[in-house]
Amino acid sequence: MNELDGYDIEDLKAGMSATFAKTITEADIVLFASASGDNNAMHINEEFAQTTQFKGRIAHGMLTASVISAAIAGRLPGPGTVYLGQNLRFMAPVRPGDTVHATVTVKELMPEKRRVCLATVCTVAGKVVIEGDALVMPTSGEARSASRVDLFAPQRRTQPRRIPIRSAT
């Protein structure tokens, strides 16, 4: 693990996995609707939602998927990871009060590009509600080492560039 308690690409191996869990609250749904502008009645109007195939309100799919982001940023690979892409398949609804477990698993390492492909799965009570895969760029210990300057090593001095002055004759 690195100084941020995350994994550098050099530390990762196929098959490594981590999980983050979050209970989706009424407040989460209302705040997500406000932050995103997604005020779909399926999420915020119980009376309307009762008339749908779901027979009640459901959480925003992207709110549920954000638990994957928390697993990536907080667990594997961890802090400093840059999210590059995500494919999602929504399999079942998530309701207020459900606890979402997001599990990320290293599928493929591409060290030459500093990229990692992760399998991503969200479950509620053991049932898959979202599945997909993510492409991320984790931190790199080698890159950090290469960019550090040794303050005690002799430094190469550069001379100022001399620009010839031409007379206007």
DSSP file (Angstrom, degrees, kcal/mol; ACC not computed):
  #  RESIDUE AA STRUCTURE BP1 BP2  ACC     N-H-->O    O-->H-N    N-H-->O    O-->H-N    TCO  KAPPA ALPHA  PHI   PSI    X-CA   Y-CA   Z-CA
    1    1 A M              0   0    0      0, 0.0     6,-0.2     0, 0.0     2,-0.1   0.000 360.0 360.0 360.0 149.4    0.0    0.0    0.0
    2    2 A N    >   -     0   0    0      4,-3.1     3,-2.1     1,-0.1     4,-0.0  -0.246 360.0 -84.9 -90.9-176.3    1.1    3.6   -0.7
    3    3 A E  T 3  S+     0   0    0      1,-0.3    -1,-0.1     2,-0.1     0, 0.0   0.646 128.9  56.8 -66.5 -14.0    1.2    6.6    1.7
    4    4 A L  T 3  S-     0   0    0     75,-0.1    -1,-0.3     2,-0.1     3,-0.1   0.335 118.6-110.6 -93.9   5.4   -2.5    7.3    0.8
    5    5 A D  S <  S+     0   0    0     -3,-2.1     2,-0.2     1,-0.3    -2,-0.1   0.807  84.4 113.0  64.0  32.3   -3.5    3.7    1.9
    6    6 A G  S    S-     0   0    0     72,-0.2    -4,-3.1    73,-0.1     2,-0.5  -0.681  71.8 -99.1-119.6 178.3   -4.2    2.8   -1.7
    7    7 A Y        -     0   0    0     70,-4.0   132,-0.5    -2,-0.2     2,-0.1  -0.878  25.3-143.8-104.2 129.6   -2.6    0.4   -4.1
    8    8 A D    >>  -     0   0    0     -2,-0.5     3,-1.8   130,-0.1     4,-0.7  -0.477  34.7-105.3 -76.9 160.9   -0.2    1.6   -6.8
    9    9 A I  G >4 S+     0   0    0    130,-2.6     3,-0.8     1,-0.3   131,-0.1   0.836 122.0  62.0 -57.8 -31.8   -0.4   -0.2  -10.1
   10   10 A E  G 34 S+     0   0    0      1,-0.2    -1,-0.3   129,-0.2   130,-0.1   0.712 103.7  49.9 -67.3 -19.2    2.8   -2.1   -9.2
   11   11 A D  G <4 S+     0   0    0     -3,-1.8    -1,-0.2     2,-0.0    -2,-0.2   0.602  90.9 100.1 -92.7 -14.4    1.0   -3.6   -6.1
   12   12 A L    <<  -     0   0    0     -3,-0.8     2,-0.3    -4,-0.7    97,-0.0  -0.429  45.7-177.7 -82.2 147.7   -2.1   -4.9   -8.0
   13   13 A K    >   -     0   0    0     -2,-0.1     3,-2.0    95,-0.0    93,-0.3  -0.991  38.4 -91.7-139.2 147.0   -2.7   -8.4   -9.2
   14   14 A A  T 3  S+     0   0    0     -2,-0.3    93,-0.2     1,-0.2     3,-0.1  -0.300 111.8  31.3 -55.1 137.9   -5.6  -10.0  -11.1
   15   15 A G  T 3  S+     0   0    0     91,-2.8    -1,-0.2     1,-0.4    92,-0.1   0.171  81.1 134.1  97.4 -17.2   -8.3  -11.3   -8.8
   16   16 A M    <   +     0   0    0     -3,-2.0    90,-2.9    89,-0.1    -1,-0.4  -0.401  33.0 178.2 -62.8 142.3   -7.8   -8.8   -6.0
   17   17 A S  E     -A  105   0A   0     88,-0.2     2,-0.3    -3,-0.1    88,-0.2  -0.973  18.6-175.1-146.3 161.5  -11.1   -7.4   -4.8
   18   18 A A  E     -A  104   0A   0     86,-1.9    86,-2.6    -2,-0.3     2,-0.4  -0.981  12.1-146.2-152.5 155.7  -12.7   -5.0   -2.3
   19   19 A T  E     -A  103   0A   0     -2,-0.3     2,-0.4    84,-0.2    84,-0.2  -0.966   7.3-170.2-129.8 143.5  -16.2   -4.1   -1.2
   20   20 A F  E     -A  102   0A   0     82,-2.3    82,-3.2    -2,-0.4     2,-0.4  -0.996  13.3-158.8-127.6 136.8  -17.8   -0.9    0.0
   21   21 A A  E     +A  101   0A   0     -2,-0.4     2,-0.3    80,-0.2    80,-0.2  -0.928  13.0 172.7-120.7 143.2  -21.3   -0.8    1.5
   22   22 A K  E     -A  100   0A   0     78,-2.3    78,-3.3    -2,-0.4     2,-0.5  -0.985  27.7-133.8-147.3 135.3  -23.7    2.1    1.8
   23   23 A T  E     -A   99   0A   0     -2,-0.3     2,-0.6    76,-0.3    76,-0.3  -0.796  26.5-132.1 -86.8 126.2  -27.4    2.2    2.9
   24   24 A I        -     0   0    0     74,-2.9    73,-3.9    -2,-0.5    74,-0.2  -0.698  31.0-165.6 -81.9 117.1  -29.3    4.4    0.5
   25   25 A T     >  -     0   0    0     -2,-0.6     4,-1.8    71,-0.2     5,-0.1  -0.505  35.5-109.0-101.0 168.1  -31.4    6.9    2.6
   26   26 A E  H  > S+     0   0    0      1,-0.2     4,-2.4     2,-0.2     5,-0.2   0.912 122.3  53.8 -57.5 -43.2  -34.3    9.2    1.8
   27   27 A A  H  > S+     0   0    0      1,-0.2     4,-3.0     2,-0.2     5,-0.3   0.893 104.2  54.6 -61.7 -40.5  -31.9   12.1    2.2
   28   28 A D  H  > S+     0   0    0      1,-0.2     4,-2.6     2,-0.2    -1,-0.2   0.926 110.2  46.8 -57.9 -44.7  -29.5   10.5   -0.3
   29   29 A I  H  X S+     0   0    0     -4,-1.8     4,-2.4     2,-0.2    -2,-0.2   0.926 114.7  45.3 -66.0 -45.9  -32.3   10.3   -2.9
   30   30 A V  H  X S+     0   0    0     -4,-2.4     4,-2.1     2,-0.2    -2,-0.2   0.927 115.9  46.2 -64.2 -45.0  -33.5   13.9   -2.3
   31   31 A L  H  X S+     0   0    0     -4,-3.0     4,-3.0     2,-0.2     5,-0.2   0.883 112.2  50.7 -66.8 -37.8  -30.0   15.3   -2.3
   32   32 A F  H  X S+     0   0    0     -4,-2.6     4,-2.9    -5,-0.3     6,-0.4   0.917 109.2  51.5 -65.7 -41.4  -29.1   13.4   -5.5
   33   33 A A  H  X S+     0   0    0     -4,-2.4     4,-2.0    -5,-0.2     5,-0.2   0.917 114.1  44.7 -59.2 -42.9  -32.2   14.7   -7.2
   34   34 A S  H  < S+     0   0    0     -4,-2.1    -2,-0.2     2,-0.2    -1,-0.2   0.933 116.4  44.7 -67.2 -46.5  -31.2   18.2   -6.2
   35   35 A A  H  < S+     0   0    0     -4,-3.0    -2,-0.2     1,-0.2    -1,-0.2   0.876 124.1  33.7 -66.9 -38.4  -27.6   17.9   -7.2
   36   36 A S  H  < S-     0   0    0     -4,-2.9    -1,-0.2    -5,-0.2    -2,-0.2   0.721  98.1-127.9 -91.6 -22.9  -28.2   16.1  -10.5
   37   37 A G     <  +     0   0    0     -4,-2.0     2,-1.3    -5,-0.4    -3,-0.2   0.494  63.8 137.9  82.9   3.5  -31.5   17.8  -11.5
   38   38 A D        +     0   0    0     -6,-0.4    -1,-0.2    -5,-0.2    -2,-0.1  -0.694  16.7 162.2 -86.2  93.0  -33.0   14.3  -12.0
   39   39 A N        +     0   0    0     -2,-1.3    -1,-0.1    -3,-0.1     5,-0.1  -0.087  11.4 162.5-103.4  32.6  -36.4   14.8  -10.5
   40   40 A N    >>  -     0   0    0      1,-0.2     3,-2.2     3,-0.1     4,-1.2  -0.282  46.1-128.3 -53.6 131.9  -38.1   11.8  -12.1
   41   41 A A  H 3> S+     0   0    0      1,-0.3     4,-2.1     2,-0.2     8,-0.4   0.730 104.7  73.1 -58.5 -23.1  -41.3   11.0  -10.3
   42   42 A M  H 34 S+     0   0    0      1,-0.2    16,-2.0     2,-0.2    -1,-0.3   0.791 107.9  34.5 -59.6 -26.7  -40.0    7.4  -10.0
   43   43 A H  H <4 S+     0   0    0     -3,-2.2    -2,-0.2    14,-0.2    -1,-0.2   0.755 130.9  25.0-100.2 -29.2  -37.6    8.7   -7.4
   44   44 A I  H  < S+     0   0    0     -4,-1.2     2,-0.6     1,-0.2    -3,-0.2   0.518 105.8  68.0-121.2  -5.9  -39.4   11.4   -5.6
   45   45 A N     X  -     0   0    0     -4,-2.1     4,-2.9    -5,-0.2     5,-0.2  -0.868  49.8-176.0-124.6  99.1  -43.2   10.9   -5.8
   46   46 A E  H  > S+     0   0    0     -2,-0.6     4,-2.0     1,-0.2    -1,-0.2   0.884  84.5  55.9 -61.0 -40.8  -44.4    7.8   -3.9
   47   47 A E  H  4 S+     0   0    0      1,-0.2     4,-0.5     2,-0.2    -1,-0.2   0.932 113.7  39.9 -60.0 -46.6  -48.0    8.2   -5.1
   48   48 A F  H >4 S+     0   0    0      1,-0.2     3,-2.0     2,-0.2     4,-0.2   0.943 112.6  55.5 -65.1 -47.2  -46.9    8.1   -8.8
   49   49 A A  H >< S+     0   0    0     -4,-2.9     3,-1.5    -8,-0.4     7,-1.3   0.791  97.1  65.2 -60.1 -28.7  -44.3    5.4   -8.2
   50   50 A Q  T 3< S+     0   0    0     -4,-2.0    -1,-0.3     5,-0.3    -2,-0.2   0.768  97.8  56.0 -63.0 -24.9  -47.1    3.2   -6.7
   51   51 A T  T <  S+     0   0    0     -3,-2.0    -1,-0.3    -4,-0.5    -2,-0.2   0.461  97.0  83.9 -87.7  -0.4  -48.7    3.1  -10.1
   52   52 A T  S X  S-     0   0    0     -3,-1.5     3,-1.4    -4,-0.2    -3,-0.0  -0.374  98.1 -94.9 -97.6 176.1  -45.6    1.7  -11.8
   53   53 A Q  T 3  S+     0   0    0      1,-0.3    -1,-0.1    -2,-0.1    -3,-0.1   0.708 123.9  57.8 -60.9 -20.7  -44.1   -1.7  -12.3
   54   54 A F  T 3  S-     0   0    0     -5,-0.2    -1,-0.3     2,-0.1    -4,-0.1   0.614  95.2-142.8 -88.7 -12.5  -42.0   -1.1   -9.2
   55   55 A K  S <  S+     0   0    0     -3,-1.4    -5,-0.3    -6,-0.4     2,-0.2   0.812  73.1  22.2  56.1  33.9  -44.9   -0.4   -6.9
   56   56 A G  S    S-     0   0    0     -7,-1.3    -2,-0.1    -8,-0.1   -10,-0.1  -0.847 102.3 -49.7 158.1 169.8  -43.0    2.3   -5.1
   57   57 A R        -     0   0    0     -2,-0.2     2,-0.3   -14,-0.1   -14,-0.2  -0.257  47.3-163.4 -64.5 148.2  -40.1    4.7   -5.3
   58   58 A I        -     0   0    0    -16,-2.0    37,-0.3    37,-0.2     2,-0.1  -0.939  23.3-104.6-129.3 155.3  -36.7    3.6   -6.4
   59   59 A A        -     0   0    0     35,-3.8    35,-0.4    -2,-0.3     2,-0.1  -0.405  47.7 -90.1 -72.4 152.7  -33.3    5.1   -6.0
   60   60 A H     >  -     0   0    0      1,-0.1     4,-2.1    -2,-0.1     5,-0.2  -0.387  31.6-130.4 -58.4 138.4  -31.6    6.8   -9.0
   61   61 A G  H  > S+     0   0    0      1,-0.2     4,-2.5     2,-0.2     5,-0.2   0.897 108.9  50.4 -59.3 -40.5  -29.6    4.2  -10.9
   62   62 A M  H  > S+     0   0    0      2,-0.2     4,-1.3     1,-0.2    -1,-0.2   0.805 106.3  55.2 -72.9 -27.4  -26.6    6.6  -11.0
   63   63 A L  H  4 S+     0   0    0      2,-0.2     4,-0.4     1,-0.2     3,-0.3   0.941 111.0  45.4 -64.3 -47.0  -26.9    7.2   -7.2
   64   64 A T  H >< S+     0   0    0     -4,-2.1     3,-1.5     1,-0.2     4,-0.3   0.920 111.4  52.4 -60.5 -44.1  -26.7    3.4   -6.7
   65   65 A A  H >X S+     0   0    0     -4,-2.5     3,-1.6     1,-0.3     4,-0.9   0.759  93.5  73.2 -65.4 -24.0  -23.7    3.2   -9.2
   66   66 A S  H 3X S+     0   0    0     -4,-1.3     4,-1.7    -3,-0.3    -1,-0.3   0.732  82.2  70.0 -64.9 -19.0  -21.9    5.9   -7.2
   67   67 A V  H <> S+     0   0    0     -3,-1.5     4,-1.8    -4,-0.4    -1,-0.3   0.827  93.3  57.7 -65.6 -29.5  -21.2    3.3   -4.6
   68   68 A I  H <> S+     0   0    0     -3,-1.6     4,-2.3    -4,-0.3    -1,-0.2   0.924 103.0  52.8 -62.5 -44.4  -18.9    1.7   -7.1
   69   69 A S  H  X S+     0   0    0     -4,-0.9     4,-2.9     1,-0.2     5,-0.3   0.891 107.4  51.7 -58.2 -40.3  -17.0    5.0   -7.3
   70   70 A A  H  X S+     0   0    0     -4,-1.7     4,-2.4     1,-0.2     5,-0.3   0.884 108.8  50.7 -64.4 -38.2  -16.6    4.9   -3.5
   71   71 A A  H  X>S+     0   0    0     -4,-1.8     5,-2.3     2,-0.2     4,-1.7   0.897 114.4  44.3 -65.4 -39.6  -15.3    1.4   -3.6
   72   72 A I  H  <5S+     0   0    0     -4,-2.3     6,-2.4     3,-0.2    -2,-0.2   0.945 119.8  39.5 -69.7 -48.8  -12.7    2.4   -6.2
   73   73 A A  H  <5S+     0   0    0     -4,-2.9    -2,-0.2    -5,-0.2     8,-0.2   0.832 127.8  31.9 -72.4 -32.9  -11.6    5.6   -4.6
   74   74 A G  H  <5S+     0   0    0     -4,-2.4    -3,-0.2    -5,-0.3    -1,-0.2   0.673 133.8  12.7-101.0 -18.1  -11.7    4.3   -1.0
   75   75 A R  T  <5S+     0   0    0     -4,-1.7    -3,-0.2    -5,-0.3    -4,-0.1   0.735 110.5  46.4-124.8 -59.2  -10.7    0.7   -1.3
   76   76 A L  S   <S-     0   0    0     -5,-2.3    -1,-0.2     2,-0.1    -2,-0.1  -0.935 134.0  -9.8-149.8 117.7   -9.3   -0.6   -4.6
   77   77 A P  S    S-     0   0    0      0, 0.0   -70,-4.0     0, 0.0    -4,-0.1  -0.965 108.7-166.1 -71.0 -23.5   -7.1    0.7   -6.1
   78   78 A G    >   +     0   0    0     -6,-2.4     3,-1.8   -72,-0.3    -4,-0.2  -0.651  35.5  10.4 115.2-168.4   -7.8    3.5   -3.6
   79   79 A P  T 3  S+     0   0    0      0, 0.0    60,-0.2     0, 0.0   -75,-0.1  -0.134 120.4  28.5 -53.4 138.4   -7.1    7.2   -3.1
   80   80 A G  T 3  S+     0   0    0      1,-0.3     2,-0.2    58,-0.1    -7,-0.1   0.278  84.3 138.2  94.2  -9.6   -5.5    9.0   -6.1
   81   81 A T    <   -     0   0    0     -3,-1.8     2,-0.5    -8,-0.2    -1,-0.3  -0.471  46.0-141.9 -71.2 138.0   -7.2    6.7   -8.7
   82   82 A V  E     -B  137   0A   0     55,-2.5    55,-2.7    -2,-0.2     2,-0.5  -0.902  10.4-135.7-104.2 126.1   -8.6    8.4  -11.8
   83   83 A Y  E     +B  136   0A   0     -2,-0.5    53,-0.2    53,-0.2     3,-0.1  -0.692  28.7 170.6 -79.8 123.2  -11.8    7.0  -13.1
   84   84 A L  E     -     0   0A   0     51,-2.6     2,-0.3    -2,-0.5    52,-0.2   0.706  58.7 -15.4-106.9 -28.1  -11.6    6.7  -17.0
   85   85 A G  E     -B  135   0A   0     50,-1.6    50,-2.2     2,-0.0    -1,-0.4  -0.975  49.0-160.8-172.5 158.7  -14.8    4.8  -17.9
   86   86 A Q  E     -B  134   0A   0     -2,-0.3     2,-0.4    48,-0.2    48,-0.2  -0.967   5.0-160.5-151.5 131.3  -17.6    2.7  -16.7
   87   87 A N  E     -B  133   0A   0     46,-2.9    46,-1.2    -2,-0.3     2,-0.4  -0.948  21.6-171.1-107.6 134.8  -20.1    0.3  -18.3
   88   88 A L  E     -B  132   0A   0     -2,-0.4     2,-0.4    44,-0.2    44,-0.2  -0.970  20.0-169.9-130.5 142.5  -23.2   -0.4  -16.3
   89   89 A R  E     -B  131   0A   0     42,-2.1    42,-1.9    -2,-0.4     2,-0.6  -0.978  20.4-145.0-127.0 117.7  -26.1   -2.8  -16.6
   90   90 A F  E     +B  130   0A   0     -2,-0.4    40,-0.2    40,-0.2    39,-0.1  -0.732  25.1 170.2 -86.2 120.0  -29.0   -2.1  -14.3
   91   91 A M        +     0   0    0     38,-2.8    39,-0.2    -2,-0.6    -1,-0.2   0.739  59.5   1.6-104.4 -29.8  -30.5   -5.5  -13.2
   92   92 A A  S    S-     0   0    0     37,-1.3    -1,-0.3    35,-0.1     2,-0.0  -0.987  78.3 -93.1-158.4 155.6  -32.9   -4.7  -10.4
   93   93 A P        -     0   0    0      0, 0.0     2,-0.4     0, 0.0   -33,-0.1  -0.319  25.9-144.0 -74.2 156.6  -34.2   -1.6   -8.5
   94   94 A V        -     0   0    0    -35,-0.4   -35,-3.8    35,-0.1   -30,-0.1  -0.976  18.5-156.9-117.3 134.7  -32.8   -0.2   -5.3
   95   95 A R    >   -     0   0    0     -2,-0.4     3,-2.5   -37,-0.3   -71,-0.2  -0.731  33.2 -80.9-111.3 157.9  -35.2    1.2   -2.7
   96   96 A P  T 3  S+     0   0    0      0, 0.0   -71,-0.2     0, 0.0     3,-0.1  -0.342 120.4  28.5 -54.4 133.8  -34.8    3.7    0.1
   97   97 A G  T 3  S+     0   0    0    -73,-3.9     2,-0.2     1,-0.4   -72,-0.1   0.207  89.4 129.0  96.3 -14.9  -33.4    1.8    3.0
   98   98 A D    <   -     0   0    0     -3,-2.5   -74,-2.9   -74,-0.2     2,-0.6  -0.481  55.8-134.2 -72.7 143.4  -31.5   -0.8    0.9
   99   99 A T  E     -A   23   0A   0    -76,-0.3    26,-0.5    -2,-0.2     2,-0.5  -0.897  18.4-152.8 -99.8 119.7  -27.9   -1.4    1.7
  100  100 A V  E     -AC  22 124A   0    -78,-3.3   -78,-2.3    -2,-0.6     2,-0.6  -0.798   4.5-160.5 -94.8 127.7  -25.8   -1.5   -1.5
  101  101 A H  E     -AC  21 123A   0     22,-2.7    22,-2.1    -2,-0.5     2,-0.6  -0.942   7.4-164.0-108.2 113.1  -22.6   -3.6   -1.5
  102  102 A A  E     -AC  20 122A   0    -82,-3.2   -82,-2.3    -2,-0.6     2,-0.5  -0.872   5.9-170.8-100.0 123.0  -20.3   -2.5   -4.4
  103  103 A T  E     -AC  19 121A   0     18,-3.2    18,-2.2    -2,-0.6     2,-0.4  -0.952   4.0-167.2-115.6 130.6  -17.5   -5.0   -5.1
  104  104 A V  E     -AC  18 120A   0    -86,-2.6   -86,-1.9    -2,-0.5     2,-0.4  -0.954   5.4-172.4-116.6 136.9  -14.6   -4.2   -7.5
  105  105 A T  E     -AC  17 119A   0     14,-2.2    14,-3.0    -2,-0.4     2,-0.5  -0.994  29.3-116.0-132.3 132.0  -12.3   -7.0   -8.8
  106  106 A V  E     + C   0 118A   0    -90,-2.9   -91,-2.8    -2,-0.4    12,-0.2  -0.539  38.8 167.2 -68.3 118.2   -9.1   -6.6  -10.8
  107  107 A K  E     +     0   0A   0     10,-3.0     2,-0.4    -2,-0.5    11,-0.2   0.824  62.9   7.0 -96.3 -44.8   -9.8   -8.2  -14.2
  108  108 A E  E     - C   0 117A   0      9,-1.7     9,-2.7   -95,-0.1     2,-0.4  -1.000  58.2-149.7-148.0 138.1   -6.9   -7.0  -16.3
  109  109 A L  E     - C   0 116A   0     -2,-0.4     7,-0.2     7,-0.2     3,-0.1  -0.919   8.4-176.5-108.1 134.2   -3.7   -5.0  -15.7
  110  110 A M  E >>> + C   0 115A   0      5,-2.9     5,-1.9    -2,-0.4     3,-1.4  -0.666  11.5 169.6-124.7  73.6   -2.2   -2.8  -18.5
  111  111 A P  T 345S+     0   0    0      0, 0.0     3,-0.4     0, 0.0    -1,-0.1   0.799  71.1  63.6 -61.8 -30.8    1.0   -1.6  -16.8
  112  112 A E  T 345S+     0   0    0      1,-0.2    -2,-0.0    -3,-0.1    -3,-0.0   0.796 117.4  29.6 -64.6 -26.1    2.5   -0.1  -20.0
  113  113 A K  T <45S-     0   0    0     -3,-1.4    -1,-0.2     2,-0.2     3,-0.1   0.388 109.7-121.3-108.0  -0.5   -0.5    2.4  -20.1
  114  114 A R  T  <5 +     0   0    0     -4,-0.8     2,-0.3    -3,-0.4    -2,-0.1   0.938  67.5 136.4  55.3  51.4   -1.0    2.4  -16.3
  115  115 A R  E   < -C  110   0A   0     -5,-1.9    -5,-2.9    22,-0.2     2,-0.4  -0.920  38.0-164.7-127.2 151.6   -4.6    1.2  -16.7
  116  116 A V  E     -CD 109 136A   0     20,-2.3    20,-2.5    -2,-0.3     2,-0.5  -0.999  11.4-146.9-137.2 134.3   -6.6   -1.4  -14.8
  117  117 A C  E     -CD 108 135A   0     -9,-2.7   -10,-3.0    -2,-0.4    -9,-1.7  -0.892  21.6-166.6 -99.7 128.3   -9.9   -3.0  -15.8
  118  118 A L  E     -CD 106 134A   0     16,-3.0    16,-2.5    -2,-0.5     2,-0.4  -0.930  20.6-133.6-117.2 136.7  -12.2   -3.8  -12.9
  119  119 A A  E     -CD 105 133A   0    -14,-3.0   -14,-2.2    -2,-0.4     2,-0.4  -0.743  29.8-159.4 -78.6 136.8  -15.3   -6.0  -12.8
  120  120 A T  E     +CD 104 132A   0     12,-2.5    12,-2.1    -2,-0.4     2,-0.4  -0.982  16.2 171.1-126.6 130.4  -17.9   -4.0  -10.8
  121  121 A V  E     -CD 103 131A   0    -18,-2.2   -18,-3.2    -2,-0.4     2,-0.4  -0.999  14.4-163.2-139.8 133.4  -20.9   -5.5   -9.1
  122  122 A C  E     -CD 102 130A   0      8,-3.0     7,-3.0    -2,-0.4     8,-1.6  -0.963  15.6-176.9-113.7 135.1  -23.5   -4.0   -6.8
  123  123 A T  E     -CD 101 128A   0    -22,-2.1   -22,-2.7    -2,-0.4     2,-0.4  -0.935  18.8-159.9-128.4 153.7  -25.7   -6.3   -4.7
  124  124 A V  E >  S-CD 100 127A   0      3,-2.4     3,-2.2    -2,-0.3   -24,-0.1  -0.986  86.4 -16.7-129.3 120.6  -28.6   -5.8   -2.3
  125  125 A A  T 3  S-     0   0    0    -26,-0.5     3,-0.1    -2,-0.4    -1,-0.1   0.862 130.7 -52.1  51.2  39.5  -29.3   -8.6    0.1
  126  126 A G  T 3  S+     0   0    0      1,-0.2     2,-0.4   -25,-0.0    -1,-0.3   0.355 113.4 119.0  83.3  -5.7  -27.2  -10.9   -2.2
  127  127 A K  E <   - D   0 124A   0     -3,-2.2    -3,-2.4     1,-0.0     2,-0.4  -0.805  68.6-119.2 -97.0 132.8  -29.1  -10.0   -5.3
  128  128 A V  E     + D   0 123A   0     -2,-0.4    -5,-0.3    -5,-0.2     3,-0.1  -0.543  37.6 166.7 -70.6 124.6  -27.2   -8.3   -8.2
  129  129 A V  E     +     0   0A   0     -7,-3.0   -38,-2.8     1,-0.4   -37,-1.3   0.655  69.1  16.8-109.9 -25.9  -28.7   -4.9   -8.9
  130  130 A I  E     +BD  90 122A   0     -8,-1.6    -8,-3.0   -40,-0.2    -1,-0.4  -0.991  63.1 176.4-144.5 139.5  -25.9   -3.5  -11.1
  131  131 A E  E     +BD  89 121A   0    -42,-1.9   -42,-2.1    -2,-0.3     2,-0.3  -0.982  24.7 105.4-138.0 155.3  -23.0   -5.2  -13.0
  132  132 A G  E     -BD  88 120A   0    -12,-2.1   -12,-2.5    -2,-0.3     2,-0.3  -0.964  52.9 -90.1 173.0-157.2  -20.4   -3.9  -15.3
  133  133 A D  E     -BD  87 119A   0    -46,-1.2   -46,-2.9    -2,-0.3     2,-0.3  -0.989  23.5-151.9-149.0 154.1  -16.8   -3.0  -15.6
  134  134 A A  E     -BD  86 118A   0    -16,-2.5   -16,-3.0    -2,-0.3     2,-0.5  -0.929   8.1-145.8-127.7 149.8  -14.6    0.1  -15.1
  135  135 A L  E     +BD  85 117A   0    -50,-2.2   -51,-2.6    -2,-0.3   -50,-1.6  -0.980  31.1 171.5-113.3 124.9  -11.4    1.4  -16.5
  136  136 A V  E     -BD  83 116A   0    -20,-2.5   -20,-2.3    -2,-0.5   -53,-0.2  -0.891  33.8-138.9-132.3 160.7   -9.2    3.3  -14.1
  137  137 A M  E     -B   82   0A   0    -55,-2.7   -55,-2.5    -2,-0.3   -22,-0.2  -0.924  29.3-162.8-118.5 102.7   -5.7    4.8  -13.8
  138  138 A P        -     0   0    0      0, 0.0  -130,-0.1     0, 0.0   -57,-0.1  -0.210  29.4 -85.6 -77.2 172.9   -4.3    4.0  -10.4
  139  139 A T        -     0   0    0   -132,-0.5  -130,-2.6   -60,-0.2     2,-0.4  -0.237  39.9-140.7 -68.5 167.4   -1.3    5.7   -8.8
  140  140 A S     >  -     0   0    0   -132,-0.3     4,-2.1  -131,-0.1     5,-0.1  -0.971  14.9-161.1-139.0 121.4    2.2    4.6   -9.5
  141  141 A G  H  > S+     0   0    0     -2,-0.4     4,-2.5     1,-0.2     5,-0.2   0.882  98.3  54.0 -63.6 -38.9    5.1    4.3   -7.1
  142  142 A E  H  > S+     0   0    0      2,-0.2     4,-2.3     1,-0.2    -1,-0.2   0.908 108.1  48.9 -63.2 -41.7    7.5    4.3  -10.0
  143  143 A A  H  > S+     0   0    0      2,-0.2     4,-1.3     1,-0.2    -1,-0.2   0.904 111.9  49.1 -65.8 -40.8    6.1    7.5  -11.4
  144  144 A R  H  X S+     0   0    0     -4,-2.1     4,-0.7     1,-0.2     3,-0.3   0.921 111.6  49.4 -64.0 -42.2    6.3    9.2   -8.0
  145  145 A S  H >< S+     0   0    0     -4,-2.5     3,-0.8     1,-0.2    -2,-0.2   0.900 109.4  51.7 -62.9 -40.9    9.9    8.1   -7.6
  146  146 A A  H 3< S+     0   0    0     -4,-2.3    -1,-0.2     1,-0.2    -2,-0.2   0.780 110.1  49.7 -67.4 -26.3   10.9    9.3  -11.0
  147  147 A S  H 3< S+     0   0    0     -4,-1.3    -1,-0.2    -3,-0.3     2,-0.2   0.556  87.5 102.9 -92.5  -7.2    9.4   12.7  -10.3
  148  148 A R    <<  -     0   0    0     -3,-0.8     2,-0.5    -4,-0.7    -3,-0.0  -0.527  62.7-143.8 -77.0 141.9   11.1   13.3   -7.0
  149  149 A V        -     0   0    0     -2,-0.2     2,-0.8     3,-0.0    -2,-0.1  -0.915  11.4-132.9-105.7 129.1   14.0   15.6   -6.9
  150  150 A D    >   -     0   0    0     -2,-0.5     3,-1.0     1,-0.2    -2,-0.0  -0.730  14.4-160.4 -80.7 111.1   16.9   14.8   -4.5
  151  151 A L  T 3  S+     0   0    0     -2,-0.8    -1,-0.2     1,-0.2     4,-0.1   0.688  88.3  49.8 -68.5 -17.9   17.6   18.1   -2.8
  152  152 A F  T 3  S+     0   0    0      2,-0.1    -1,-0.2    -3,-0.0    -2,-0.0   0.512  87.9  98.0-100.0  -6.2   21.1   16.9   -1.8
  153  153 A A  S <  S-     0   0    0     -3,-1.0     2,-0.1     1,-0.1    -4,-0.0  -0.564  90.4 -95.6 -78.9 145.0   22.3   15.7   -5.2
  154  154 A P        -     0   0    0      0, 0.0     2,-0.3     0, 0.0    -1,-0.1  -0.402  43.4-139.9 -60.3 132.7   24.4   18.1   -7.2
  155  155 A Q        -     0   0    0     -2,-0.1     2,-0.4    -4,-0.1    -4,-0.0  -0.741  13.0-115.8 -97.2 143.4   22.1   20.0   -9.5
  156  156 A R        -     0   0    0     -2,-0.3     2,-0.4     1,-0.0    -1,-0.0  -0.633  30.9-140.7 -75.3 127.0   23.1   20.8  -13.1
  157  157 A R        -     0   0    0     -2,-0.4     2,-0.5     0, 0.0    -1,-0.0  -0.727  10.7-151.5 -91.5 139.7   23.4   24.5  -13.5
  158  158 A T        -     0   0    0     -2,-0.4     3,-0.0     3,-0.0    -2,-0.0  -0.909  10.4-132.8-111.5 139.3   22.1   26.1  -16.7
  159  159 A Q        -     0   0    0     -2,-0.5     3,-0.1     1,-0.1     2,-0.0  -0.629  33.6 -99.4 -85.2 144.9   23.5   29.3  -18.1
  160  160 A P        -     0   0    0      0, 0.0     2,-0.3     0, 0.0    -1,-0.1  -0.369  44.3-105.2 -62.2 143.9   21.0   31.9  -19.2
  161  161 A R        -     0   0    0      1,-0.1     2,-0.5    -3,-0.0    -3,-0.0  -0.530  31.1-138.0 -72.2 130.7   20.5   31.9  -22.9
  162  162 A R        -     0   0    0     -2,-0.3    -1,-0.1    -3,-0.1    -3,-0.0  -0.806  13.0-159.0 -94.9 127.1   22.3   34.7  -24.7
  163  163 A I        -     0   0    0     -2,-0.5     2,-0.1     0, 0.0    -2,-0.0  -0.918  19.8-125.4-107.3 119.4   20.3   36.4  -27.4
  164  164 A P        -     0   0    0      0, 0.0     2,-0.5     0, 0.0    -2,-0.0  -0.369  19.9-138.7 -64.4 139.6   22.4   38.4  -29.9
  165  165 A I        -     0   0    0     -2,-0.1     2,-0.4     0, 0.0     0, 0.0  -0.878  14.5-155.7-100.8 126.8   21.4   42.0  -30.3
  166  166 A R        -     0   0    0     -2,-0.5     2,-0.2     2,-0.0     0, 0.0  -0.829  14.3-126.2-104.2 139.2   21.3   43.3  -33.8
  167  167 A S        -     0   0    0     -2,-0.4     2,-1.3     1,-0.1    -1,-0.0  -0.546  16.9-125.3 -82.2 150.6   21.7   46.9  -34.6
  168  168 A A              0   0    0     -2,-0.2    -1,-0.1     1,-0.2    -2,-0.0  -0.555 360.0 360.0 -93.5  69.2   19.1   48.6  -36.7
  169  169 A T              0   0    0     -2,-1.3    -1,-0.2     0, 0.0    -2,-0.0   0.378 360.0 360.0-111.0 360.0   21.4   50.1  -39.4
